[in-house]
Amino acid sequence: MGFLIRVVVNAFAIWVVTLIPALSVSVIAFPPGETLQLVISLLVIAAIFALVNTIVGTVVKVLTFPIYILTLGLFSLIVNGFLLWLTSWITEFWAWGLRVEDFWWGVVAALIITLINWIFGVILRPKRRD
């Protein structure tokens, strides 16, 4: 259940990022491109992004741990931008998917996605019973 919630939150965050034209991040929906196809495209892209974060992100974060310490965690912005760009590259092979035009705007988009995920994580976190 947690993976599905993560995918839905990621899909919402990616959709929010595509609403900001300056970031040059867009989603190309399945043909014919109606609202339903856009939602399904966002969910599939979010699932791919979650898998990339889980598999590749973990490996990259372990390998670059000394750089994280050296930059006091700011390197995570670059890693998150790389993971978003990697998701874009994976979906580039089809006629639909995520498009990130510029890496550095992708870093800003990844920051916004991370903030949205954090906000929803705080809201959706199960309450502890004492």
C-alpha positions, 0 to 999 in steps of 0.5 A, a space after each residue: 500500500 505504501 508504494 501505491 501512495 508513493 506513486 500517487 504523490 509522485 504523480 501529483 508532484 510531477 504534475 505540479 512541476 509541469 505546470 511551471 513553464 520556466 522549468 521546461 519539464 513536460 509530460 507527453 500523454 499516451 495517445 490520444 492525449 485526453 485527461 485519462 491518458 494524462 493521468 495514466 501517463 503520470 502514474 506510470 512515470 511516477 512508478 518509474 521514478 519511484 523505482 529509479 529512486 529505490 534502485 539507482 538512487 540507493 546505489 548512487 547515495 551509498 557511493 557518493 556518501 563522502 560527497 554528501 558529508 563534504 557538502 552537508 547534504 547539498 549534493 542530494 539536489 544534484 542526485 535528485 536532479 540526475 534521478 529525474 533526468 534518468 527517468 526522463 531518459 528511460 521514458 524517452 524511448 516511447 512516444 509518451 513520457 517525461 521530458 526534461 529539457 535542461 539538467 539544471 532546471 531538472 534539479 530545481 524541478 526535483 527540489 520541488 518534487 522533493 518538497 511536495 513529497 515531504 509535505 505529503 509525507 508529514 500529512 500522511 504519516 501514521 500517528 503514533 499511539 502512546 
